[in-house]
């Protein structure tokens, strides 16, 4: 009688728990794979509880009582006894269990071949846009603006490294905010294949008012810059259009006054090296003082050097000083010759030293124009190694290379 009661209670536990859950694992697997995993764990817990209940019912059934109440037999009395000298294995009676319902036996398995819904497929093919990211790559697929900028040749990998630029670009509409700037740049002479590079260097032009941009170009035209010169200046100095008219005027006035240039010479200087207009003026001021005070050049000589090699104005002070000291004090070349061949300041110091010492070794280091076998400073620094050996040192390249190794 007790056995029957426990069996009924255990089966009731299983059936009651099964009925309390509305869906089977197979149904849940189709609807929500994550819910099906939780469902499986619940069934394993139910199964363990059911087994324990049934085992307890079997154990209780071994207790029997006679109708006369004379004898009670416990479970332990049916187990084999173990002596002190010999220990035998304990055999636990086999517990017969009813087969579990199909819902409990069906543990959901997951496979790449499982059929998924259209919504799940869309999530895989087009993952949601992240709220925050360190790269613009995560937004390209969903941003028409970024896609068109890439097609123009804009390097997003460079722009995303600059503070706030990525957020700024994502807020722009290509047709409304960017197209008008591109048409303007093309009108002032920027080539189509230069637009991507231009925006990569100066994306902030997209935030500029179009009317102000036209005013700045009109200012350059009023200073008699040709259309070709304006196109060159804007292409090579992208940030120039971010400068107000007043600031542009101050920059042009600085070079004209510091170097004593005419309007024509100022336009020529700016057109040859437009980046000087948008760059830092402090190194230029310092170099001008170095050339005048430390090197001893006159103002008209500095003007000639600047017009021939504008890059020298913003050059490294240490390199300029090292080159001048060697050329003027070691090689003995006077100021007026250096003024006529200022390209020496753009040449590697080691190259000058190696060639001068090689000519000195050969007895051909003659830099005075009135002397026979005169060596021009221009040729000394501009010729290739082979031409230098054939025309200046009158030796072979192998001899020069051997000398370089033994220096």
C-alpha positions, 0 to 999 in steps of 0.5 A, spaced: 500 500 500 505 504 501 509 503 495 502 504 491 502 511 494 509 513 493 509 511 486 503 515 485 506 521 488 512 521 484 508 520 478 504 525 480 510 530 481 512 528 474 506 529 470 504 536 474 511 539 472 510 537 465 503 540 465 505 546 468 510 548 462 506 550 456 511 549 451 516 543 449 523 544 448 522 543 440 517 549 440 521 553 444 527 552 440 524 554 434 521 561 438 527 562 442 534 558 443 536 562 449 529 560 452 530 553 450 536 552 454 533 555 460 527 550 459 532 544 458 536 546 465 529 546 468 527 539 466 534 536 468 532 538 475 525 535 475 528 529 472 533 528 478 527 530 483 523 525 480 528 519 480 530 521 488 522 520 489 522 514 486 528 511 489 525 513 496 518 509 495 522 503 493 526 503 499 520 504 504 516 498 500 522 494 503 519 495 510 513 490 511 509 488 517 505 482 518 498 483 519 499 480 526 504 486 528 509 481 530 515 482 525 518 489 522 523 488 516 528 494 515 531 495 508 538 494 512 536 487 514 536 485 506 543 487 505 549 482 505 553 482 512 560 484 512 565 481 517 571 484 519 575 479 515 572 480 509 568 486 506 564 485 500 561 489 495 554 492 497 549 491 491 543 496 491 537 493 489 535 496 482 529 501 481 525 500 476 522 507 473 517 508 468 519 511 461 519 519 462 515 523 457 517 525 450 518 532 452 523 530 458 527 526 453 528 531 448 534 535 450 535 541 445 541 540 440 544 546 437 547 546 430 549 550 424 544 547 420 538 549 424 533 553 421 532 560 423 527 566 423 528 571 418 529 576 424 534 572 426 538 572 419 537 579 419 541 580 426 546 576 423 547 579 416 546 586 419 548 587 426 546 593 430 550 599 430 554 600 436 552 606 441 560 607 441 566 605 437 573 607 436 573 606 429 568 608 423 568 602 420 563 599 424 558 605 421 560 605 414 555 599 412 549 604 415 552 611 413 551 613 406 555 619 408 561 615 410 560 610 404 560 616 399 566 619 402 570 613 401 568 613 394 571 619 394 578 617 396 577 619 404 582 615 408 577 614 414 582 610 418 586 617 419 580 621 420 578 617 426 584 618 430 583 625 430 579 628 436 571 628 435 572 628 427 568 621 427 562 624 431 562 630 426 562 626 420 556 621 422 552 627 423 553 630 416 548 629 410 552 628 404 547 631 399 545 637 404 552 638 407 558 636 403 556 636 396 556 644 396 563 644 399 565 639 393 562 643 388 566 649 391 572 646 391 572 644 384 570 651 382 576 654 385 581 649 381 581 643 386 582 636 381 577 631 382 583 626 384 585 631 390 578 631 393 579 625 397 586 627 400 584 634 401 578 632 406 582 627 409 587 633 411 582 638 412 575 635 414 573 641 418 572 645 411 565 641 411 563 646 417 565 652 414 560 657 411 560 657 404 559 664 403 565 665 407 569 661 403 567 665 397 570 671 400 576 668 402 577 666 395 575 673 392 580 676 397 586 672 394 583 674 387 584 682 389 591 681 391 592 679 384 593 671 385 592 668 378 586 662 378 592 657 377 596 660 383 589 660 387 588 653 385 595 651 387 595 654 394 588 651 396 590 644 394 597 644 397 595 648 403 588 645 405 587 649 411 588 656 408 580 656 406 579 656 414 583 662 415 579 669 415 580 674 410 583 678 416 588 673 418 590 671 411 592 679 410 596 678 416 600 672 414 601 675 407 603 682 410 608 678 415 612 675 409 612 681 405 615 686 411 620 681 414 623 679 407 622 686 404 618 683 398 614 687 393 607 684 392 609 680 386 615 677 390 610 675 395 605 672 391 611 668 388 613 666 394 607 664 397 605 660 391 611 656 391 610 654 398 603 655 400 604 651 407 608 657 410 601 661 410 598 656 414 604 654 418 607 656 425 610 663 424 615 662 430 620 657 427 620 662 421 622 668 425 627 665 429 631 662 423 630 669 420 634 672 426 639 666 425 641 667 418 642 675 420 645 675 427 649 668 427 650 667 420 652 674 418 648 674 412 645 681 409 637 682 408 638 682 401 642 676 401 636 672 406 631 675 401 635 671 395 636 665 399 628 665 401 626 666 394 630 660 391 629 655 397 623 657 401 623 651 405 629 654 408 625 659 412 621 653 416 627 648 416 630 645 422 635 650 426 640 645 428 641 642 421 641 649 418 647 651 423 651 645 422 651 645 415 653 653 414 658 652 419 661 646 415 660 650 409 663 656 411 668 655 416 671 648 414 670 649 406 671 656 406 666 658 402 664 665 403 657 668 404 656 671 397 657 664 394 652 660 399 647 666 397 647 663 389 647 656 391 642 656 397 640 648 395 646 646 400 641 647 406 637 642 403 642 637 402 644 631 407 650 634 411 654 627 411 653 627 403 657 634 403 662 632 408 664 625 404 665 629 398 669 635 400 673 630 404 674 626 398 676 632 394 681 634 399 684 627 399 685 628 391 687 635 392 681 638 388 677 641 393 677 648 389 671 652 391 674 659 388 671 661 381 677 664 379 682 658 380 683 652 375 679 646 376 674 650 380 668 646 383 661 649 383 657 648 390 651 647 386 654 641 382 658 638 389 651 637 392 646 636 386 650 631 382 649 623 382 655 619 385 657 617 378 657 623 375 661 626 381 666 621 380 667 622 373 666 629 372 669 632 379 673 627 382 676 624 376 676 617 379 671 611 379 665 610 383 669 604 387 674 608 389 669 613 392 666 608 395 672 605 398 674 612 401 667 612 404 668 606 408 675 608 411 673 615 413 
